């Protein structure tokens, strides 16, 4: 039994019209993707894309109440470093005076910049 077909093997009328792709749409998609296709390839692709959309419609009918969303199939944990202030004496904190020594116009412990909005 194919996607979108009932037990008798015939396509369900409501399934066929929900999300159908015709050859013009296949050609448009191929054009947007900069893929050259022949008429035979467009016809074959029409059937394949309609089959994929049929599967997507079937997935939309699955009852997922009570199922938590997942971001991955396996559990992932981020490996983070400890947040240590002044871990590196060259790039750590407490260097404000050294940094502001290079500023053309420091103001109250910050870089002074000209006003750009009236």
DRENLUMVEX-203559 format. One line per 10 residues: number of its first residue (from 1); their letters; for each residue x, y, z of N, C-alpha, C, O, CB. Coordinates in nm, 3 decimals. Glycine has a CB too. Example, Ala and Ser with C-alpha at 12.3 -4.5 7.8 and 13.67 -1.06 7.14 Angstrom:
BEGIN
1	as	1.319,-0.569,0.780,1.230,-0.450,0.780,1.320,-0.330,0.780,1.424,-0.332,0.846,1.131,-0.447,0.905 | 1.285,-0.225,0.708,1.367,-0.106,0.714,1.290,0.003,0.787,1.341,0.114,0.804,1.408,-0.060,0.572 .
***
This chain:
BEGIN
1	xxxxxxxxxx	0.084,-0.117,0.000,0.000,0.000,0.000,0.089,0.123,0.000,0.184,0.131,0.078,-0.096,0.000,0.121 | 0.060,0.217,-0.085,0.137,0.340,-0.094,0.079,0.447,-0.004,-0.035,0.439,0.043,0.143,0.388,-0.238 | 0.159,0.548,0.017,0.117,0.660,0.096,-0.004,0.727,0.032,-0.004,0.751,-0.088,0.231,0.760,0.113 | -0.107,0.758,0.112,-0.224,0.825,0.059,-0.326,0.729,0.001,-0.429,0.773,-0.049,-0.184,0.922,-0.045 | -0.299,0.597,0.007,-0.392,0.499,-0.045,-0.466,0.434,0.069,-0.411,0.413,0.177,-0.318,0.393,-0.129 | -0.591,0.402,0.046,-0.671,0.331,0.144,-0.639,0.183,0.140,-0.547,0.140,0.071,-0.819,0.355,0.121 | -0.717,0.103,0.214,-0.694,-0.040,0.220,-0.717,-0.106,0.085,-0.659,-0.211,0.056,-0.785,-0.103,0.325 | -0.801,-0.045,0.001,-0.828,-0.104,-0.130,-0.717,-0.073,-0.230,-0.715,-0.129,-0.339,-0.960,-0.055,-0.183 | -0.626,0.016,-0.193,-0.517,0.050,-0.283,-0.545,0.175,-0.363,-0.457,0.226,-0.432,-0.490,-0.064,-0.375 | -0.669,0.226,-0.356,-0.703,0.348,-0.430,-0.665,0.469,-0.348,-0.672,0.468,-0.225,-0.855,0.350,-0.465 .
11	xxxxxxxxxx	-0.626,0.573,-0.417,-0.587,0.695,-0.348,-0.710,0.758,-0.285,-0.816,0.764,-0.346,-0.518,0.793,-0.444 | -0.694,0.806,-0.162,-0.804,0.875,-0.095,-0.827,1.008,-0.164,-0.730,1.081,-0.188,-0.774,0.895,0.056 | -0.953,1.043,-0.196,-0.976,1.168,-0.269,-0.934,1.291,-0.189,-0.882,1.387,-0.246,-1.122,1.179,-0.306 | -0.955,1.289,-0.055,-0.916,1.406,0.022,-0.765,1.416,0.037,-0.713,1.527,0.049,-0.981,1.402,0.159 | -0.695,1.307,0.036,-0.549,1.309,0.046,-0.485,1.361,-0.081,-0.385,1.433,-0.076,-0.496,1.169,0.078 | -0.540,1.325,-0.195,-0.479,1.363,-0.322,-0.488,1.513,-0.346,-0.403,1.570,-0.415,-0.545,1.288,-0.436 | -0.590,1.579,-0.291,-0.608,1.721,-0.318,-0.549,1.811,-0.211,-0.535,1.931,-0.234,-0.752,1.751,-0.334 | -0.514,1.757,-0.093,-0.463,1.841,0.015,-0.333,1.911,-0.025,-0.324,2.034,-0.020,-0.440,1.757,0.139 | -0.235,1.833,-0.063,-0.104,1.888,-0.097,-0.056,1.822,-0.224,0.026,1.731,-0.218,-0.002,1.868,0.019 | -0.105,1.866,-0.339,-0.065,1.804,-0.465,0.033,1.896,-0.538,0.020,2.018,-0.538,-0.189,1.775,-0.552 .
21	xxxxxxxxxx	0.131,1.833,-0.600,0.230,1.905,-0.680,0.213,1.862,-0.825,0.209,1.743,-0.855,0.376,1.878,-0.629 | 0.203,1.961,-0.914,0.192,1.929,-1.056,0.329,1.952,-1.122,0.424,1.996,-1.058,0.081,2.015,-1.124 | 0.336,1.921,-1.252,0.464,1.933,-1.323,0.511,2.077,-1.331,0.632,2.103,-1.333,0.453,1.875,-1.464 | 0.419,2.172,-1.337,0.459,2.313,-1.340,0.531,2.351,-1.211,0.630,2.424,-1.213,0.336,2.404,-1.362 | 0.481,2.300,-1.099,0.545,2.327,-0.970,0.681,2.259,-0.963,0.777,2.316,-0.910,0.456,2.279,-0.854 | 0.690,2.138,-1.016,0.819,2.067,-1.018,0.920,2.147,-1.100,1.035,2.163,-1.060,0.804,1.923,-1.077 | 0.877,2.196,-1.215,0.968,2.277,-1.299,1.010,2.406,-1.228,1.124,2.449,-1.241,0.902,2.310,-1.434 | 0.917,2.467,-1.155,0.948,2.590,-1.082,1.051,2.562,-0.972,1.145,2.638,-0.953,0.818,2.652,-1.021 | 1.031,2.454,-0.900,1.125,2.416,-0.794,1.263,2.388,-0.854,1.365,2.431,-0.800,1.074,2.291,-0.717 | 1.265,2.317,-0.966,1.392,2.287,-1.033,1.459,2.415,-1.081,1.581,2.428,-1.072,1.370,2.190,-1.151 .
31	xxxxxxxxxx	1.381,2.508,-1.130,1.436,2.636,-1.175,1.495,2.714,-1.059,1.604,2.770,-1.071,1.328,2.719,-1.245 | 1.424,2.718,-0.946,1.475,2.787,-0.828,1.603,2.723,-0.775,1.691,2.791,-0.722,1.369,2.789,-0.719 | 1.612,2.590,-0.790,1.731,2.518,-0.745,1.840,2.516,-0.851,1.948,2.459,-0.831,1.695,2.376,-0.706 | 1.812,2.579,-0.965,1.907,2.582,-1.077,1.944,2.441,-1.123,2.061,2.410,-1.147,2.035,2.659,-1.036 | 1.840,2.356,-1.136,1.857,2.218,-1.181,1.783,2.203,-1.313,1.663,2.232,-1.321,1.806,2.115,-1.074 | 1.852,2.159,-1.415,1.788,2.134,-1.544,1.727,1.994,-1.542,1.795,1.896,-1.514,1.891,2.150,-1.662 | 1.597,1.987,-1.573,1.531,1.856,-1.578,1.453,1.845,-1.708,1.406,1.944,-1.764,1.437,1.835,-1.455 | 1.440,1.721,-1.755,1.362,1.693,-1.875,1.215,1.673,-1.837,1.181,1.668,-1.719,1.417,1.567,-1.950 | 1.129,1.663,-1.939,0.987,1.639,-1.912,0.966,1.506,-1.843,0.881,1.494,-1.754,0.906,1.645,-2.041 | 1.042,1.403,-1.884,1.030,1.271,-1.820,1.072,1.278,-1.674,1.008,1.219,-1.587,1.114,1.167,-1.895 .
41	xxxxxxxxxx	1.180,1.351,-1.646,1.227,1.365,-1.507,1.126,1.443,-1.424,1.106,1.413,-1.306,1.364,1.434,-1.503 | 1.063,1.544,-1.484,0.961,1.623,-1.413,0.842,1.536,-1.378,0.786,1.546,-1.269,0.916,1.745,-1.497 | 0.802,1.450,-1.471,0.689,1.361,-1.445,0.722,1.262,-1.333,0.639,1.237,-1.246,0.649,1.285,-1.573 | 0.843,1.207,-1.336,0.883,1.113,-1.231,0.894,1.185,-1.096,0.854,1.132,-0.993,1.018,1.047,-1.267 | 0.947,1.306,-1.098,0.964,1.382,-0.975,0.829,1.423,-0.917,0.814,1.431,-0.795,1.051,1.506,-1.001 | 0.732,1.448,-1.003,0.597,1.483,-0.957,0.541,1.373,-0.868,0.488,1.400,-0.760,0.502,1.508,-1.077 | 0.553,1.249,-0.913,0.505,1.136,-0.834,0.582,1.120,-0.703,0.523,1.092,-0.599,0.515,1.009,-0.914 | 0.714,1.137,-0.711,0.795,1.122,-0.590,0.762,1.230,-0.487,0.748,1.201,-0.368,0.943,1.127,-0.625 | 0.751,1.354,-0.531,0.721,1.463,-0.438,0.582,1.450,-0.379,0.562,1.478,-0.260,0.734,1.598,-0.508 | 0.485,1.407,-0.458,0.351,1.385,-0.405,0.350,1.271,-0.304,0.276,1.275,-0.206,0.253,1.354,-0.519 .
51	xxxxxxxxxx	0.433,1.170,-0.327,0.446,1.062,-0.228,0.506,1.111,-0.098,0.460,1.073,0.010,0.532,0.950,-0.284 | 0.607,1.196,-0.107,0.670,1.253,0.014,0.568,1.338,0.089,0.557,1.328,0.212,0.796,1.339,-0.023 | 0.494,1.422,0.017,0.393,1.505,0.084,0.283,1.419,0.146,0.226,1.457,0.249,0.332,1.604,-0.016 | 0.253,1.307,0.086,0.156,1.215,0.146,0.205,1.161,0.278,0.128,1.149,0.374,0.126,1.100,0.050 | 0.333,1.127,0.285,0.391,1.081,0.411,0.388,1.191,0.516,0.361,1.165,0.633,0.536,1.032,0.388 | 0.416,1.313,0.474,0.411,1.426,0.568,0.270,1.443,0.622,0.252,1.469,0.741,0.459,1.557,0.500 | 0.170,1.429,0.535,0.031,1.437,0.581,0.000,1.327,0.680,-0.070,1.350,0.779,-0.065,1.430,0.462 | 0.051,1.207,0.655,0.028,1.097,0.749,0.094,1.126,0.883,0.037,1.095,0.988,0.081,0.964,0.692 | 0.212,1.185,0.882,0.279,1.220,1.007,0.198,1.323,1.084,0.195,1.321,1.207,0.420,1.272,0.981 | 0.132,1.413,1.012,0.050,1.513,1.078,-0.072,1.455,1.147,-0.129,1.519,1.236,0.006,1.615,0.978 .
61	xxxxxxxxxx	-0.113,1.335,1.110,-0.229,1.270,1.170,-0.194,1.190,1.294,-0.284,1.143,1.364,-0.296,1.181,1.069 | -0.068,1.173,1.324,-0.026,1.093,1.439,-0.059,1.169,1.568,-0.032,1.288,1.579,0.125,1.061,1.433 | -0.117,1.099,1.664,-0.151,1.158,1.793,-0.024,1.164,1.879,0.030,1.061,1.918,-0.264,1.077,1.865 | 0.022,1.286,1.907,0.145,1.303,1.983,0.118,1.369,2.118,0.209,1.426,2.180,0.245,1.387,1.904 | -0.006,1.361,2.164,-0.035,1.420,2.294,0.044,1.346,2.402,0.046,1.223,2.406,-0.188,1.415,2.325 | 0.106,1.422,2.487,0.186,1.364,2.595,0.328,1.330,2.555,0.406,1.284,2.639,0.120,1.240,2.645 | 0.365,1.352,2.430,0.501,1.323,2.385,0.582,1.453,2.391,0.546,1.552,2.328,0.502,1.263,2.240 | 0.689,1.451,2.466,0.773,1.570,2.480,0.853,1.592,2.352,0.902,1.496,2.293,0.867,1.556,2.600 | 0.868,1.718,2.307,0.950,1.746,2.190,1.096,1.712,2.215,1.145,1.724,2.328,0.937,1.892,2.149 | 1.166,1.671,2.110,1.308,1.636,2.122,1.389,1.724,2.030,1.341,1.769,1.926,1.332,1.486,2.090 .
71	xxxxxxxxxx	1.513,1.748,2.068,1.604,1.818,1.979,1.702,1.722,1.916,1.765,1.754,1.815,1.679,1.928,2.053 | 1.715,1.603,1.972,1.806,1.502,1.919,1.757,1.364,1.963,1.676,1.353,2.056,1.953,1.527,1.967 | 1.804,1.262,1.897,1.762,1.126,1.930,1.838,1.074,2.051,1.788,0.989,2.125,1.784,1.034,1.810 | 1.957,1.124,2.070,2.037,1.085,2.186,2.051,1.204,2.279,2.048,1.318,2.233,2.177,1.032,2.142 | 2.065,1.182,2.408,2.080,1.297,2.499,2.212,1.369,2.475,2.318,1.307,2.464,2.070,1.251,2.646 | 2.203,1.500,2.468,2.322,1.582,2.448,2.340,1.674,2.568,2.243,1.730,2.619,2.312,1.664,2.318 | 2.463,1.689,2.611,2.493,1.786,2.714,2.609,1.871,2.665,2.704,1.821,2.605,2.527,1.717,2.851 | 2.600,1.999,2.692,2.706,2.090,2.651,2.823,2.081,2.748,2.805,2.076,2.870,2.654,2.234,2.643 | 2.941,2.078,2.693,3.060,2.081,2.776,3.102,2.226,2.793,3.152,2.287,2.699,3.175,1.995,2.715 | 3.080,2.279,2.911,3.112,2.418,2.937,3.231,2.427,3.032,3.251,2.341,3.118,2.990,2.490,2.996 .
81	xxxxxxxxxx	3.308,2.531,3.015,3.419,2.554,3.107,3.367,2.630,3.227,3.261,2.691,3.221,3.535,2.631,3.038 | 3.441,2.625,3.335,3.405,2.701,3.454,3.417,2.849,3.424,3.508,2.893,3.354,3.493,2.661,3.573 | 3.325,2.926,3.478,3.326,3.071,3.460,3.413,3.131,3.570,3.366,3.159,3.680,3.180,3.130,3.464 | 3.540,3.150,3.538,3.636,3.200,3.635,3.679,3.340,3.593,3.729,3.361,3.483,3.759,3.105,3.647 | 3.659,3.436,3.683,3.702,3.572,3.655,3.853,3.580,3.674,3.907,3.523,3.769,3.629,3.675,3.747 | 3.920,3.650,3.585,4.065,3.668,3.589,4.142,3.536,3.577,4.248,3.519,3.637,4.104,3.736,3.718 | 4.088,3.443,3.499,4.156,3.315,3.481,4.289,3.335,3.411,4.386,3.266,3.441,4.068,3.218,3.401 | 4.295,3.429,3.316,4.418,3.458,3.244,4.457,3.602,3.277,4.379,3.694,3.249,4.400,3.437,3.090 | 4.574,3.624,3.334,4.611,3.760,3.374,4.624,3.856,3.257,4.612,3.977,3.276,4.740,3.757,3.451 | 4.649,3.807,3.136,4.664,3.895,3.021,4.530,3.937,2.961,4.516,4.049,2.911,4.747,3.828,2.915 .
91	xxxxxxxxxx	4.432,3.848,2.966,4.303,3.878,2.905,4.190,3.885,3.006,4.076,3.913,2.968,4.270,3.775,2.800 | 4.216,3.859,3.131,4.113,3.861,3.233,4.068,4.001,3.267,4.103,4.096,3.197,4.162,3.792,3.359 | 3.989,4.015,3.374,3.935,4.144,3.414,4.038,4.228,3.487,4.157,4.197,3.489,3.813,4.124,3.501 | 3.989,4.337,3.547,4.071,4.432,3.622,4.183,4.492,3.538,4.292,4.516,3.589,4.131,4.366,3.744 | 4.158,4.516,3.411,4.256,4.578,3.322,4.203,4.708,3.264,4.252,4.756,3.162,4.295,4.481,3.208 | 4.101,4.766,3.328,4.035,4.884,3.274,4.132,4.999,3.252,4.130,5.061,3.146,3.923,4.927,3.366 | 4.217,5.028,3.349,4.309,5.141,3.334,4.406,5.119,3.220,4.437,5.213,3.146,4.386,5.164,3.463 | 4.455,4.995,3.204,4.546,4.966,3.093,4.477,4.983,2.958,4.536,5.036,2.864,4.602,4.823,3.105 | 4.352,4.939,2.951,4.279,4.947,2.825,4.242,5.092,2.794,4.256,5.136,2.680,4.153,4.860,2.829 | 4.196,5.165,2.894,4.155,5.304,2.871,4.273,5.395,2.844,4.254,5.508,2.798,4.078,5.355,2.990 .
101	xxxxxxxxxx	4.394,5.351,2.871,4.512,5.431,2.838,4.523,5.451,2.688,4.584,5.548,2.643,4.639,5.364,2.892 | 4.465,5.361,2.609,4.467,5.372,2.464,4.350,5.452,2.408,4.349,5.485,2.289,4.466,5.236,2.402 | 4.251,5.485,2.491,4.133,5.557,2.444,4.168,5.704,2.422,4.238,5.762,2.504,4.017,5.544,2.545 | 4.120,5.765,2.313,4.149,5.905,2.288,4.085,5.997,2.394,4.146,6.095,2.435,4.101,5.944,2.150 | 3.961,5.965,2.438,3.893,6.047,2.537,3.815,5.959,2.635,3.693,5.943,2.619,3.799,6.148,2.469 | 3.881,5.900,2.735,3.806,5.821,2.833,3.716,5.911,2.918,3.755,6.022,2.955,3.901,5.741,2.922 | 3.595,5.862,2.949,3.502,5.939,3.029,3.443,5.851,3.139,3.370,5.756,3.109,3.390,5.999,2.941 | 3.473,5.881,3.262,3.417,5.811,3.379,3.440,5.660,3.372,3.351,5.582,3.407,3.268,5.839,3.390 | 3.557,5.618,3.328,3.590,5.477,3.322,3.538,5.405,3.200,3.539,5.282,3.196,3.537,5.410,3.442 | 3.492,5.479,3.098,3.441,5.420,2.975,3.505,5.489,2.856,3.565,5.596,2.871,3.286,5.430,2.969 .
111	xxxxxxxx	3.493,5.429,2.736,3.538,5.493,2.615,3.441,5.608,2.583,3.320,5.588,2.577,3.546,5.390,2.497 | 3.493,5.726,2.563,3.411,5.839,2.522,3.396,5.839,2.371,3.495,5.830,2.297,3.472,5.972,2.571 | 3.272,5.849,2.325,3.246,5.850,2.180,3.163,5.974,2.147,3.087,6.021,2.232,3.172,5.720,2.134 | 3.177,6.026,2.027,3.098,6.144,1.992,2.950,6.109,1.980,2.914,5.997,1.943,3.149,6.205,1.861 | 2.866,6.205,2.011,2.721,6.188,2.002,2.682,6.182,1.854,2.723,6.267,1.775,2.647,6.304,2.075 | 2.602,6.082,1.816,2.564,6.068,1.676,2.414,6.089,1.656,2.370,6.106,1.542,2.604,5.931,1.624 | 2.336,6.089,1.762,2.192,6.110,1.751,2.155,6.235,1.830,2.193,6.249,1.946,2.112,5.986,1.802 | 2.082,6.323,1.767,2.039,6.448,1.834,1.917,6.426,1.915,1.867,6.519,1.978,2.014,6.558,1.734 .
***
